[in-house]
């Protein structure tokens, strides 16, 4: 009983002390001109000081229990970008600046309030009337133009020089541009930091504008561009704006100025010019690709037809084989050019990476030159991958070229392949766990600094000088690898060479090449009596495709464009349409739409070497339409047609 009375007494005393403390706090806060309000997590007002209440013509008691946005907002929801709301979810103080309808300026700060457990239980809002401060800033701006000149450009390098051009003041931002600290650069002459050519112009400009300004104090000196040496020897570009200061007698006192670092902007301008050149190359490549692939289709097609007919002597046979081989190289070249046009048709296949490396070894050796040795260490048990072979060749080539450029005096490049089980933390946490193959390419070149290594996969980043590099090689390789759900990492040290390691998902399907599977299917095809409509605006391609199909027992009709094909479809019972994509009057995409709407049972196969239709290009990549890439071998066309006819699905890519 005594214990209970004692506890009750202590509670009463604690309550009295709390109320006394709260009243004292209220007295203090009520003397403040700032608006103070304490809110819970739902923005309900627990406490407001007198200034807060008087700002809306109320008493504190009338506001407590209401939501803050009912008083100072729209009455329905929390104010947009509310600093108190931000403080509640960020657990950090937040600040905002607003202007009220009466023209006053306010600074609002939100402070999260935590209990003894560290849990946020509310927030304190403190609002300060900063109208006078803002007005003072405006007044200072109007009355002190020299001070405004410096303040407005404080993020750049602000400097002052005496009449002998010695630096008497410089802002701390000078270190970012030049690498020199404020202490190091004081009493130096800016001219001494300039490159020889800029130094010469700097002296000429100083004398020229000194005379102009002395004779005409209102003369506005234009912004001048100079190159400066940084402390580490690098060249940076700065735009300088200066103002000559004279005394009442017209004698020069010194110079006030601002320097803006435009090095990055100049780099971007050069990159834009390069990008425009590449875009022009891409357009040229795209325009040429359509016609050139048509020519290659005819050349390769008739060479194959001649070989299939037989009866050719051994010497002539070798000529035709050479025609096929050279045509294939030309087709690969066109495919590489199409990367610049962004219209490249990606054709994933089962790829043996070891064979791909071996097949390209001779070409790689020619690229790197005689003073660099190429060594390969290929795991004979390496798994297959599913990717576009041309793209994989491009990735390897780009990294090899990068390695070559890192060894101007010669060295060794090693290519190694193998299998690896990767976890979620491998390859800098950029890879899904699973089975992968890796391609490791290492060199004994100059290596890279950590700074360079952190940027090497960025588009247009290059350490090469004299426009020797585009800065796209490694970024292109990175993009291709990412598209194939792999990743690429690099290990490098200055003067100790570099190692690029590529991871690509191991292919879990059959190890047999796709084309071999299709060829086996071809023998069981029943093609007698099937009527195929060949739609192609290029007569030589149209005739060659028709010849291939006729030789395999198909009945063939021909049309030079989509409009003519539509007429033939209404007059004939067609089983299958083989159509080019880019054609006059009606293109292949429109013809395909017409066939699907009017004769949905007709099988349809697109053929093209260049795609200007982004929707169709996406459908091809996602295997939503049947497609064969020009140039193609007769056997590949026959396999494709046969398998589509046998398939129960309308689209068998």
GIGINOR-V352668 format. One record per backbone hydrogen bond with DSSP energy under -1.0 kcal/mol. NH is the residue of the N-H (numbers start at 1). CO is the residue of the C=O. If there is no record, write none. Layout:
<<NH	CO> <NH	CO>>
This chain:
<<5	1> <6	2> <7	3> <8	4> <9	5> <10	6> <11	7> <12	8> <13	9> <14	10> <15	11> <16	12> <17	13> <18	14> <19	15> <20	16> <21	17> <22	18> <23	19> <24	20> <25	21> <26	22> <27	23> <28	24> <29	25> <30	26> <31	28> <32	29> <35	127> <37	125> <38	47> <39	123> <40	44> <43	40> <45	66> <46	38> <47	38> <49	36> <53	49> <54	50> <55	51> <56	53> <57	54> <58	53> <64	60> <65	45> <66	63> <68	43> <70	67> <71	68> <72	68> <75	69> <82	79> <86	82> <87	83> <88	84> <89	85> <90	86> <91	87> <94	110> <96	108> <98	106> <100	104> <103	100> <106	98> <107	128> <108	96> <109	126> <110	94> <111	124> <113	122> <115	119> <118	115> <121	113> <122	113> <123	39> <124	111> <125	37> <126	109> <127	35> <128	107> <130	105> <134	130> <135	131> <136	132> <137	133> <138	134> <139	135> <140	136> <141	137> <142	138> <143	139> <144	140> <148	144> <149	145> <150	146> <151	147> <152	148> <154	151> <156	153> <157	259> <159	257> <160	169> <161	255> <162	166> <165	162> <167	188> <168	160> <169	160> <171	158> <174	171> <175	172> <177	173> <178	174> <179	175> <185	181> <186	182> <187	167> <188	185> <192	189> <193	190> <194	191> <195	227> <199	195> <200	196> <201	197> <202	198> <203	199> <204	200> <205	201> <206	202> <207	203> <208	204> <209	205> <210	206> <211	207> <212	208> <213	209> <214	210> <215	211> <216	212> <219	216> <224	240> <226	238> <228	236> <229	193> <230	234> <231	178> <233	230> <236	228> <238	226> <239	260> <240	224> <241	258> <243	256> <245	254> <247	251> <250	247> <253	245> <254	245> <255	161> <256	243> <257	159> <258	241> <259	157> <260	239> <262	237> <266	262> <267	263> <268	264> <269	265> <270	266> <271	267> <272	268> <273	269> <274	270> <275	271> <276	272> <277	273> <278	274> <279	275> <280	276> <281	277> <282	278> <283	279> <284	280> <285	281> <286	282> <287	283> <288	284> <289	285> <290	286> <292	288> <293	289> <294	290> <295	291> <296	292> <297	293> <298	294> <299	295> <300	296> <301	297> <302	298> <303	299> <304	300> <305	301> <306	302> <307	303> <308	304> <309	305> <317	313> <318	314> <319	315> <320	316> <321	317> <322	318> <323	319> <324	320> <325	321> <326	322> <327	323> <328	324> <329	325> <330	326> <331	327> <332	328> <333	329> <334	330> <335	331> <336	332> <337	333> <338	334> <339	336> <340	337> <343	338> <349	387> <351	385> <356	352> <357	353> <358	354> <359	355> <360	356> <364	360> <365	361> <366	362> <367	363> <368	364> <369	365> <373	411> <375	413> <377	415> <382	379> <385	351> <387	349> <392	388> <393	389> <394	390> <395	391> <396	392> <397	393> <398	394> <399	395> <400	396> <401	397> <402	398> <403	399> <404	400> <405	401> <407	404> <410	407> <411	371> <413	373> <414	442> <415	375> <416	440> <417	377> <418	438> <420	436> <422	434> <426	423> <430	427> <434	422> <436	420> <437	504> <438	418> <439	502> <440	416> <441	500> <442	414> <443	498> <446	406> <453	449> <454	450> <455	452> <458	455> <460	471> <461	458> <468	465> <476	472> <477	473> <478	474> <479	475> <480	476> <481	477> <482	478> <483	479> <484	480> <485	482> <486	481> <487	503> <489	501> <491	499> <493	497> <495	446> <496	493> <499	491> <500	441> <501	489> <502	439> <503	487> <504	437> <506	435> <507	384> <517	513> <518	514> <519	515> <520	516> <521	517> <522	518> <524	521> <525	522> <530	527> <532	555> <533	576> <534	557> <535	578> <536	559> <542	538> <543	539> <544	540> <545	541> <546	542> <547	543> <548	544> <549	545> <550	546> <551	547> <553	550> <554	549> <555	530> <557	532> <559	534> <562	586> <565	561> <566	562> <567	563> <568	564> <569	565> <570	566> <572	568> <575	531> <576	531> <577	603> <578	533> <579	605> <580	535> <586	584> <588	581> <591	587> <592	588> <593	589> <594	590> <595	591> <596	592> <597	593> <598	594> <599	595> <602	599> <603	575> <605	577> <606	626> <607	579> <608	628> <617	613> <618	614> <619	615> <620	616> <621	617> <622	618> <623	620> <624	619> <628	606> <630	608> <637	633> <638	634> <639	635> <640	636> <641	637> <642	638> <643	639> <644	640> <645	641> <646	642> <647	643>>
